[in-house]
């Protein structure tokens, strides 16, 4: 788990499958951790619950966050991430079906780094995933893991 | 009762008499007033006459008084002198034995003789005064010279014998001269009596002391006195004449002044009379007008009363109507109130349904697309992973599945867009429509650089609207124009502003496929399409969106066109 990995927060198995396929098709071989609701995502990120005792030095290189999630929704997950010192600089790409203005505005207000709408056309979706991988996993320089207080 | 009748009857004649008297007095006064100058002249003449008469009388009296005084003095002096002479001279001489005689030469003259001689002396020495003695019993020595007593002398002697203390006088002609004849009694003194009674030649010898022996007459001519007084009176008359002249002058001046004043007064009176006549005429006119106005007012008042009555009747009826109306209003108010509460309920419901719609469209936005992605994605996965197991028709079907899902996605997006525009707030401002049109056409050209479309855009067309929503309208209309001129050999798109059936409107015109006016009412319906999808792809929401936006701006939109002859969309804001 030392290498750069991806946290995919996605409740729908079809979308999960299609995202994995798109990543694979674009030769993005980084490990993908999947959280199927907001609670799971937060437990993973803060090392609690099912993920208690996880190595907290290892944080995902990029979080692909769906908004519509069971239990705790994506915007709430984003708010809690940004409220915590350990996760406040983690790159978060909101990857969701809607392009409702209120979703976009709220996401940026809460500190999302990017907002991408999932296209219905798989080829377009695949293209988007490729671009995201290229940018966030390769081009983007992440903030230091331990941020000096 | 009799008193009452008297009271009733008497005052009438008395009052009528008084009235007649007063009328007569007034008449006389009137005449006096009218004939002032002649009357004044007559009065003045009368005054002069009276004064003249009075002065003449006064003159006569004065002459007489002076003459009387003079005569009296002469008479008294003559008597005193005779008495003195008789007592002091004759009587003393008589005692001595010397007797007075009537002889004129060398003898002691008798007192009477002395008096006669003195009287004669006086005539010659003075201006005609004379003293004479006369008696019933004339002294013989002196008597010769004395004629018989005339009528005056006899009357005087008779009178003075009766009243010896008085005097007797008369104006008479003496020697051709107007003269006063004055007589006093000559009474016997003690000395006289002695002589007269002793003398032998005495015609009477029983004289008593105090008895009247004769008269002393003084003749006093008046003509010289009158001459003197006439001189004075002439002066007086001269003075009077001057006074008269002065008075007449003054009087004339006053008359002239009065004439002028009266002339002025008359002219003033005439003027005033004319003024009065004029004002009288005006007053009459005014009175006439007043009367006319009064009549008019009366008529108007009658009319007004009639109207008031009518109006009152109307008011009463309208009052009843009002009462009815109020009742209706109350009912209507109640209805309104209930409707209001219904409305409140309805708007709450609407708000709820709006929220529901929002939640719904949010949900659609998220949940309706996810399955489509699955359909498309896994179709693609089958095409990629199982290509060898598929024949051409299988691959074709899968492609159709994918196309359908993509079209469905477009429909969902269009619907969401329409819903969003329906809800969005409108923020109007002035902005340049021409610039936006140019930008949109530029974008369309960039998307299909190979197409050659003639674009005619009118400059500087400004509008007051929500720029974002108007941009959506123009994107749709210009997008349609761009799309439907695809098959045109020389495509042309025009944007401008003009009058259309008396209404100022913007327009977007193209020479593309156009449409059949028979179906123009379907143009703006949701999901309505007039062309085959294969020919001109589209979801049928664009014009519905445009229509909704124009409606929300309070404007209108309508279209004209014919098949293969292009279409023109007009809209107002």
Interface residues (C-beta under 8 A of the other chain):
Chain A: X12 X14 X15 X18 X21 X67 X68 X96 X97 X98 X99 X100 X101 X118 X119 X120 X121 X122 X123 X125
Chain B: X361 X362 X365 X366 X367 X369 X370 X371 X372 X373 X374 X376 X377 X378 X379 X380 X381 X402 X405 X406 X408 X409 X416 X420
